[in-house]
Amino acid sequence: MALSYKARRRWALAVLVVGMPVYVVVAVNLIDLLDRPSFPVELAIYVGLGFLWALPFRKLFRGIGQPDPEAKDSAPGTRD
């Protein structure tokens, strides 16, 4: 079952407001378990974890910044 545009926008907001801070805390605690590696290694881990975080939500975030494709009566540039 495909989500509507409005549902995807709401879920994307929930993922960013709730999921992102939780993921950041988990990533920082993961680095802490490794006894703070050197800067390039730590940077590579953060970049890798940031990339992995985005993979499951690709379809959710795709097209969220565009106008609602199903809205026919609203003028371009207006918001709900």
Biopython code that builds the backbone (N, CA, C, O; Angstrom):
import numpy as np
from Bio.PDB.StructureBuilder import StructureBuilder

atoms = [
    (1, "MET", "N", (0.839, -1.174, 0.000)),
    (1, "MET", "CA", (0.000, 0.000, 0.000)),
    (1, "MET", "C", (0.887, 1.242, 0.000)),
    (1, "MET", "O", (1.710, 1.426, 0.897)),
    (2, "ALA", "N", (0.717, 2.081, -0.997)),
    (2, "ALA", "CA", (1.505, 3.292, -1.118)),
    (2, "ALA", "C", (0.917, 4.392, -0.236)),
    (2, "ALA", "O", (-0.300, 4.528, -0.108)),
    (3, "LEU", "N", (1.801, 5.160, 0.358)),
    (3, "LEU", "CA", (1.365, 6.274, 1.202)),
    (3, "LEU", "C", (1.019, 7.476, 0.340)),
    (3, "LEU", "O", (1.627, 7.691, -0.708)),
    (4, "SER", "N", (0.055, 8.247, 0.775)),
    (4, "SER", "CA", (-0.280, 9.479, 0.072)),
    (4, "SER", "C", (0.823, 10.507, 0.315)),
    (4, "SER", "O", (1.680, 10.334, 1.182)),
    (5, "TYR", "N", (0.778, 11.560, -0.459)),
    (5, "TYR", "CA", (1.785, 12.610, -0.340)),
    (5, "TYR", "C", (1.775, 13.220, 1.065)),
    (5, "TYR", "O", (2.833, 13.422, 1.661)),
    (6, "LYS", "N", (0.586, 13.510, 1.590)),
    (6, "LYS", "CA", (0.484, 14.107, 2.933)),
    (6, "LYS", "C", (0.983, 13.151, 4.005)),
    (6, "LYS", "O", (1.630, 13.578, 4.961)),
    (7, "ALA", "N", (0.692, 11.867, 3.860)),
    (7, "ALA", "CA", (1.163, 10.885, 4.835)),
    (7, "ALA", "C", (2.682, 10.770, 4.794)),
    (7, "ALA", "O", (3.331, 10.667, 5.835)),
    (8, "ARG", "N", (3.244, 10.789, 3.590)),
    (8, "ARG", "CA", (4.712, 10.738, 3.480)),
    (8, "ARG", "C", (5.350, 11.971, 4.109)),
    (8, "ARG", "O", (6.395, 11.868, 4.752)),
    (9, "ARG", "N", (4.726, 13.141, 3.928)),
    (9, "ARG", "CA", (5.269, 14.360, 4.553)),
    (9, "ARG", "C", (5.237, 14.255, 6.065)),
    (9, "ARG", "O", (6.192, 14.642, 6.739)),
    (10, "ARG", "N", (4.144, 13.734, 6.602)),
    (10, "ARG", "CA", (4.037, 13.597, 8.062)),
    (10, "ARG", "C", (5.044, 12.588, 8.589)),
    (10, "ARG", "O", (5.702, 12.842, 9.598)),
    (11, "TRP", "N", (5.174, 11.448, 7.923)),
    (11, "TRP", "CA", (6.143, 10.450, 8.360)),
    (11, "TRP", "C", (7.575, 10.979, 8.231)),
    (11, "TRP", "O", (8.407, 10.709, 9.097)),
    (12, "ALA", "N", (7.869, 11.719, 7.180)),
    (12, "ALA", "CA", (9.205, 12.284, 7.014)),
    (12, "ALA", "C", (9.524, 13.247, 8.149)),
    (12, "ALA", "O", (10.640, 13.251, 8.668)),
    (13, "LEU", "N", (8.548, 14.060, 8.535)),
    (13, "LEU", "CA", (8.752, 14.978, 9.657)),
    (13, "LEU", "C", (8.989, 14.203, 10.952)),
    (13, "LEU", "O", (9.869, 14.556, 11.737)),
    (14, "ALA", "N", (8.208, 13.154, 11.173)),
    (14, "ALA", "CA", (8.384, 12.340, 12.385)),
    (14, "ALA", "C", (9.754, 11.680, 12.409)),
    (14, "ALA", "O", (10.396, 11.617, 13.457)),
    (15, "VAL", "N", (10.200, 11.192, 11.270)),
    (15, "VAL", "CA", (11.519, 10.557, 11.199)),
    (15, "VAL", "C", (12.610, 11.573, 11.511)),
    (15, "VAL", "O", (13.565, 11.259, 12.221)),
    (16, "LEU", "N", (12.476, 12.785, 10.988)),
    (16, "LEU", "CA", (13.500, 13.803, 11.234)),
    (16, "LEU", "C", (13.478, 14.328, 12.662)),
    (16, "LEU", "O", (14.535, 14.577, 13.242)),
    (17, "VAL", "N", (12.293, 14.500, 13.237)),
    (17, "VAL", "CA", (12.188, 15.089, 14.570)),
    (17, "VAL", "C", (12.487, 14.071, 15.669)),
    (17, "VAL", "O", (13.094, 14.417, 16.682)),
    (18, "VAL", "N", (12.068, 12.824, 15.478)),
    (18, "VAL", "CA", (12.252, 11.800, 16.508)),
    (18, "VAL", "C", (13.402, 10.859, 16.156)),
    (18, "VAL", "O", (14.279, 10.604, 16.981)),
    (19, "GLY", "N", (13.393, 10.357, 14.950)),
    (19, "GLY", "CA", (14.364, 9.339, 14.555)),
    (19, "GLY", "C", (15.790, 9.840, 14.454)),
    (19, "GLY", "O", (16.717, 9.153, 14.883)),
    (20, "MET", "N", (15.980, 11.015, 13.901)),
    (20, "MET", "CA", (17.334, 11.547, 13.722)),
    (20, "MET", "C", (18.062, 11.753, 15.050)),
    (20, "MET", "O", (19.202, 11.305, 15.175)),
    (21, "PRO", "N", (17.461, 12.408, 16.048)),
    (21, "PRO", "CA", (18.175, 12.552, 17.327)),
    (21, "PRO", "C", (18.493, 11.208, 17.983)),
    (21, "PRO", "O", (19.563, 11.047, 18.571)),
    (22, "VAL", "N", (17.583, 10.252, 17.888)),
    (22, "VAL", "CA", (17.850, 8.923, 18.453)),
    (22, "VAL", "C", (19.026, 8.282, 17.733)),
    (22, "VAL", "O", (19.893, 7.686, 18.372)),
    (23, "TYR", "N", (19.064, 8.398, 16.418)),
    (23, "TYR", "CA", (20.152, 7.821, 15.640)),
    (23, "TYR", "C", (21.490, 8.491, 15.965)),
    (23, "TYR", "O", (22.519, 7.818, 16.024)),
    (24, "VAL", "N", (21.483, 9.799, 16.174)),
    (24, "VAL", "CA", (22.719, 10.508, 16.533)),
    (24, "VAL", "C", (23.246, 10.022, 17.879)),
    (24, "VAL", "O", (24.447, 9.803, 18.034)),
    (25, "VAL", "N", (22.357, 9.855, 18.847)),
    (25, "VAL", "CA", (22.780, 9.358, 20.170)),
    (25, "VAL", "C", (23.368, 7.956, 20.047)),
    (25, "VAL", "O", (24.390, 7.654, 20.664)),
    (26, "VAL", "N", (22.732, 7.105, 19.258)),
    (26, "VAL", "CA", (23.245, 5.747, 19.062)),
    (26, "VAL", "C", (24.612, 5.781, 18.379)),
    (26, "VAL", "O", (25.512, 5.038, 18.771)),
    (27, "ALA", "N", (24.780, 6.625, 17.372)),
    (27, "ALA", "CA", (26.063, 6.719, 16.660)),
    (27, "ALA", "C", (27.166, 7.221, 17.581)),
    (27, "ALA", "O", (28.279, 6.697, 17.546)),
    (28, "VAL", "N", (26.882, 8.221, 18.399)),
    (28, "VAL", "CA", (27.897, 8.754, 19.316)),
    (28, "VAL", "C", (28.262, 7.703, 20.360)),
    (28, "VAL", "O", (29.434, 7.562, 20.708)),
    (29, "ASN", "N", (27.284, 6.972, 20.859)),
    (29, "ASN", "CA", (27.582, 5.916, 21.829)),
    (29, "ASN", "C", (28.371, 4.781, 21.190)),
    (29, "ASN", "O", (29.206, 4.162, 21.850)),
    (30, "LEU", "N", (28.122, 4.504, 19.934)),
    (30, "LEU", "CA", (28.898, 3.487, 19.223)),
    (30, "LEU", "C", (30.357, 3.906, 19.113)),
    (30, "LEU", "O", (31.252, 3.087, 19.320)),
    (31, "ILE", "N", (30.602, 5.153, 18.795)),
    (31, "ILE", "CA", (31.976, 5.662, 18.715)),
    (31, "ILE", "C", (32.629, 5.611, 20.094)),
    (31, "ILE", "O", (33.818, 5.312, 20.209)),
    (32, "ASP", "N", (31.861, 5.900, 21.133)),
    (32, "ASP", "CA", (32.390, 5.870, 22.491)),
    (32, "ASP", "C", (32.842, 4.456, 22.885)),
    (32, "ASP", "O", (33.806, 4.293, 23.633)),
    (33, "LEU", "N", (32.145, 3.449, 22.382)),
    (33, "LEU", "CA", (32.538, 2.069, 22.663)),
    (33, "LEU", "C", (33.884, 1.718, 22.047)),
    (33, "LEU", "O", (34.572, 0.814, 22.522)),
    (34, "LEU", "N", (34.256, 2.426, 21.000)),
    (34, "LEU", "CA", (35.524, 2.156, 20.308)),
    (34, "LEU", "C", (36.694, 2.920, 20.916)),
    (34, "LEU", "O", (37.778, 2.941, 20.333)),
    (35, "ASP", "N", (36.501, 3.537, 22.056)),
    (35, "ASP", "CA", (37.552, 4.307, 22.747)),
    (35, "ASP", "C", (38.132, 5.416, 21.883)),
    (35, "ASP", "O", (39.349, 5.593, 21.817)),
    (36, "ARG", "N", (37.272, 6.146, 21.233)),
    (36, "ARG", "CA", (37.619, 7.336, 20.441)),
    (36, "ARG", "C", (38.799, 7.087, 19.488)),
    (36, "ARG", "O", (39.945, 7.384, 19.822)),
    (37, "PRO", "N", (38.506, 6.538, 18.298)),
    (37, "PRO", "CA", (39.583, 6.291, 17.319)),
    (37, "PRO", "C", (40.140, 7.604, 16.774)),
    (37, "PRO", "O", (39.669, 8.684, 17.129)),
    (38, "SER", "N", (41.140, 7.501, 15.916)),
    (38, "SER", "CA", (41.739, 8.700, 15.334)),
    (38, "SER", "C", (40.699, 9.464, 14.521)),
    (38, "SER", "O", (39.674, 8.905, 14.128)),
    (39, "PHE", "N", (40.970, 10.742, 14.271)),
    (39, "PHE", "CA", (39.989, 11.603, 13.610)),
    (39, "PHE", "C", (39.547, 11.082, 12.244)),
    (39, "PHE", "O", (38.345, 11.050, 11.981)),
    (40, "PRO", "N", (40.471, 10.666, 11.351)),
    (40, "PRO", "CA", (39.998, 10.184, 10.037)),
    (40, "PRO", "C", (39.114, 8.931, 10.154)),
    (40, "PRO", "O", (38.148, 8.785, 9.406)),
    (41, "VAL", "N", (39.437, 8.048, 11.071)),
    (41, "VAL", "CA", (38.629, 6.845, 11.258)),
    (41, "VAL", "C", (37.266, 7.220, 11.825)),
    (41, "VAL", "O", (36.238, 6.704, 11.385)),
    (42, "GLU", "N", (37.263, 8.117, 12.802)),
    (42, "GLU", "CA", (36.000, 8.568, 13.399)),
    (42, "GLU", "C", (35.124, 9.259, 12.350)),
    (42, "GLU", "O", (33.917, 9.025, 12.299)),
    (43, "LEU", "N", (35.720, 10.098, 11.525)),
    (43, "LEU", "CA", (34.982, 10.779, 10.462)),
    (43, "LEU", "C", (34.409, 9.773, 9.473)),
    (43, "LEU", "O", (33.258, 9.905, 9.055)),
    (44, "ALA", "N", (35.186, 8.780, 9.097)),
    (44, "ALA", "CA", (34.708, 7.756, 8.162)),
    (44, "ALA", "C", (33.535, 6.973, 8.762)),
    (44, "ALA", "O", (32.589, 6.627, 8.054)),
    (45, "ILE", "N", (33.600, 6.699, 10.048)),
    (45, "ILE", "CA", (32.501, 5.979, 10.710)),
    (45, "ILE", "C", (31.242, 6.833, 10.703)),
    (45, "ILE", "O", (30.162, 6.328, 10.398)),
    (46, "TYR", "N", (31.358, 8.120, 11.034)),
    (46, "TYR", "CA", (30.186, 8.999, 11.040)),
    (46, "TYR", "C", (29.591, 9.152, 9.638)),
    (46, "TYR", "O", (28.370, 9.153, 9.481)),
    (47, "VAL", "N", (30.432, 9.279, 8.634)),
    (47, "VAL", "CA", (29.934, 9.402, 7.254)),
    (47, "VAL", "C", (29.238, 8.111, 6.841)),
    (47, "VAL", "O", (28.170, 8.146, 6.230)),
    (48, "GLY", "N", (29.839, 6.979, 7.172)),
    (48, "GLY", "CA", (29.230, 5.687, 6.850)),
    (48, "GLY", "C", (27.902, 5.495, 7.555)),
    (48, "GLY", "O", (26.935, 5.043, 6.942)),
    (49, "LEU", "N", (27.842, 5.833, 8.834)),
    (49, "LEU", "CA", (26.587, 5.701, 9.574)),
    (49, "LEU", "C", (25.528, 6.665, 9.049)),
    (49, "LEU", "O", (24.346, 6.324, 9.014)),
    (50, "GLY", "N", (25.936, 7.853, 8.646)),
    (50, "GLY", "CA", (24.991, 8.808, 8.059)),
    (50, "GLY", "C", (24.427, 8.299, 6.743)),
    (50, "GLY", "O", (23.243, 8.483, 6.460)),
    (51, "PHE", "N", (25.252, 7.672, 5.950)),
    (51, "PHE", "CA", (24.787, 7.097, 4.691)),
    (51, "PHE", "C", (23.846, 5.930, 4.958)),
    (51, "PHE", "O", (22.807, 5.811, 4.308)),
    (52, "LEU", "N", (24.199, 5.072, 5.904)),
    (52, "LEU", "CA", (23.344, 3.930, 6.235)),
    (52, "LEU", "C", (22.002, 4.372, 6.803)),
    (52, "LEU", "O", (20.990, 3.704, 6.586)),
    (53, "TRP", "N", (21.980, 5.490, 7.528)),
    (53, "TRP", "CA", (20.736, 5.998, 8.088)),
    (53, "TRP", "C", (19.760, 6.401, 6.986)),
    (53, "TRP", "O", (18.551, 6.208, 7.115)),
    (54, "ALA", "N", (20.285, 6.951, 5.922)),
    (54, "ALA", "CA", (19.431, 7.475, 4.855)),
    (54, "ALA", "C", (18.864, 6.385, 3.949)),
    (54, "ALA", "O", (17.811, 6.587, 3.345)),
    (55, "LEU", "N", (19.519, 5.262, 3.841)),
    (55, "LEU", "CA", (19.083, 4.222, 2.900)),
    (55, "LEU", "C", (17.654, 3.735, 3.116)),
    (55, "LEU", "O", (16.901, 3.671, 2.145)),
    (56, "PRO", "N", (17.241, 3.392, 4.327)),
    (56, "PRO", "CA", (15.879, 2.874, 4.470)),
    (56, "PRO", "C", (14.785, 3.915, 4.202)),
    (56, "PRO", "O", (13.639, 3.551, 3.938)),
    (57, "PHE", "N", (15.127, 5.193, 4.268)),
    (57, "PHE", "CA", (14.118, 6.248, 4.128)),
    (57, "PHE", "C", (14.162, 6.951, 2.783)),
    (57, "PHE", "O", (13.546, 8.005, 2.625)),
    (58, "ARG", "N", (14.874, 6.396, 1.812)),
    (58, "ARG", "CA", (14.982, 7.031, 0.495)),
    (58, "ARG", "C", (13.623, 7.304, -0.127)),
    (58, "ARG", "O", (13.349, 8.425, -0.557)),
    (59, "LYS", "N", (12.781, 6.300, -0.176)),
    (59, "LYS", "CA", (11.478, 6.457, -0.827)),
    (59, "LYS", "C", (10.564, 7.391, -0.044)),
    (59, "LYS", "O", (9.725, 8.078, -0.626)),
    (60, "LEU", "N", (10.726, 7.415, 1.269)),
    (60, "LEU", "CA", (9.898, 8.294, 2.093)),
    (60, "LEU", "C", (10.200, 9.763, 1.807)),
    (60, "LEU", "O", (9.282, 10.578, 1.715)),
    (61, "PHE", "N", (11.472, 10.102, 1.667)),
    (61, "PHE", "CA", (11.869, 11.496, 1.476)),
    (61, "PHE", "C", (11.835, 11.943, 0.021)),
    (61, "PHE", "O", (11.870, 13.144, -0.244)),
    (62, "ARG", "N", (11.769, 11.028, -0.917)),
    (62, "ARG", "CA", (11.803, 11.398, -2.328)),
    (62, "ARG", "C", (10.569, 12.217, -2.708)),
    (62, "ARG", "O", (9.441, 11.750, -2.550)),
    (63, "GLY", "N", (10.776, 13.420, -3.201)),
    (63, "GLY", "CA", (9.694, 14.264, -3.686)),
    (63, "GLY", "C", (8.968, 15.060, -2.617)),
    (63, "GLY", "O", (7.973, 15.716, -2.924)),
    (64, "ILE", "N", (9.429, 15.027, -1.376)),
    (64, "ILE", "CA", (8.743, 15.734, -0.304)),
    (64, "ILE", "C", (8.818, 17.248, -0.496)),
    (64, "ILE", "O", (7.888, 17.957, -0.111)),
    (65, "GLY", "N", (9.875, 17.748, -1.070)),
    (65, "GLY", "CA", (10.021, 19.187, -1.265)),
    (65, "GLY", "C", (9.254, 19.727, -2.458)),
    (65, "GLY", "O", (9.198, 20.940, -2.657)),
    (66, "GLN", "N", (8.667, 18.855, -3.248)),
    (66, "GLN", "CA", (7.923, 19.260, -4.433)),
    (66, "GLN", "C", (6.466, 19.531, -4.073)),
    (66, "GLN", "O", (5.993, 19.072, -3.033)),
    (67, "PRO", "N", (5.757, 20.265, -4.911)),
    (67, "PRO", "CA", (4.322, 20.464, -4.671)),
    (67, "PRO", "C", (3.577, 19.131, -4.750)),
    (67, "PRO", "O", (4.036, 18.191, -5.399)),
    (68, "ASP", "N", (2.438, 19.061, -4.092)),
    (68, "ASP", "CA", (1.629, 17.848, -4.074)),
    (68, "ASP", "C", (1.188, 17.507, -5.496)),
    (68, "ASP", "O", (0.472, 18.290, -6.120)),
    (69, "PRO", "N", (1.603, 16.359, -6.014)),
    (69, "PRO", "CA", (1.231, 16.011, -7.394)),
    (69, "PRO", "C", (-0.254, 15.692, -7.546)),
    (69, "PRO", "O", (-0.774, 15.720, -8.662)),
    (70, "GLU", "N", (-0.938, 15.392, -6.457)),
    (70, "GLU", "CA", (-2.349, 15.024, -6.539)),
    (70, "GLU", "C", (-3.277, 16.224, -6.348)),
    (70, "GLU", "O", (-4.479, 16.114, -6.586)),
    (71, "ALA", "N", (-2.738, 17.361, -5.923)),
    (71, "ALA", "CA", (-3.563, 18.552, -5.697)),
    (71, "ALA", "C", (-3.746, 19.279, -7.022)),
    (71, "ALA", "O", (-2.775, 19.719, -7.638)),
    (72, "LYS", "N", (-4.987, 19.400, -7.451)),
    (72, "LYS", "CA", (-5.266, 20.054, -8.729)),
    (72, "LYS", "C", (-5.824, 21.447, -8.559)),
    (72, "LYS", "O", (-5.699, 22.284, -9.453)),
    (73, "ASP", "N", (-6.447, 21.707, -7.404)),
    (73, "ASP", "CA", (-7.094, 23.006, -7.220)),
    (73, "ASP", "C", (-6.227, 24.022, -6.485)),
    (73, "ASP", "O", (-6.598, 25.193, -6.414)),
    (74, "SER", "N", (-5.092, 23.616, -5.940)),
    (74, "SER", "CA", (-4.250, 24.578, -5.229)),
    (74, "SER", "C", (-3.287, 25.253, -6.218)),
    (74, "SER", "O", (-2.826, 24.641, -7.181)),
    (75, "ALA", "N", (-3.005, 26.505, -5.952)),
    (75, "ALA", "CA", (-2.103, 27.267, -6.805)),
    (75, "ALA", "C", (-0.668, 26.858, -6.522)),
    (75, "ALA", "O", (-0.348, 26.487, -5.392)),
    (76, "PRO", "N", (0.210, 26.916, -7.527)),
    (76, "PRO", "CA", (1.620, 26.580, -7.291)),
    (76, "PRO", "C", (2.237, 27.524, -6.267)),
    (76, "PRO", "O", (1.982, 28.728, -6.274)),
    (77, "GLY", "N", (3.040, 26.960, -5.401)),
    (77, "GLY", "CA", (3.709, 27.767, -4.400)),
    (77, "GLY", "C", (2.940, 27.940, -3.100)),
    (77, "GLY", "O", (3.453, 28.550, -2.162)),
    (78, "THR", "N", (1.730, 27.419, -3.026)),
    (78, "THR", "CA", (0.967, 27.524, -1.772)),
    (78, "THR", "C", (1.163, 26.257, -0.964)),
    (78, "THR", "O", (1.499, 25.200, -1.499)),
    (79, "ARG", "N", (0.947, 26.385, 0.329)),
    (79, "ARG", "CA", (1.105, 25.244, 1.218)),
    (79, "ARG", "C", (-0.238, 24.838, 1.771)),
    (79, "ARG", "O", (-1.204, 25.601, 1.726)),
    (80, "ASP", "N", (-0.291, 23.599, 2.305)),
    (80, "ASP", "CA", (-1.536, 23.107, 2.921)),
    (80, "ASP", "C", (-1.797, 23.800, 4.224)),
    (80, "ASP", "O", (-2.797, 23.517, 4.884)),
]
sb = StructureBuilder()
sb.init_structure("model")
sb.init_model(0)
sb.init_chain("A")
sb.init_seg("    ")
for serial, (resi, resn, name, xyz) in enumerate(atoms, 1):
    if name == "N":
        sb.init_residue(resn, " ", resi, " ")
    sb.init_atom(name, np.array(xyz, "f"), 0.0, 1.0, " ", f" {name:<3s}", serial, name[0])
structure = sb.get_structure()
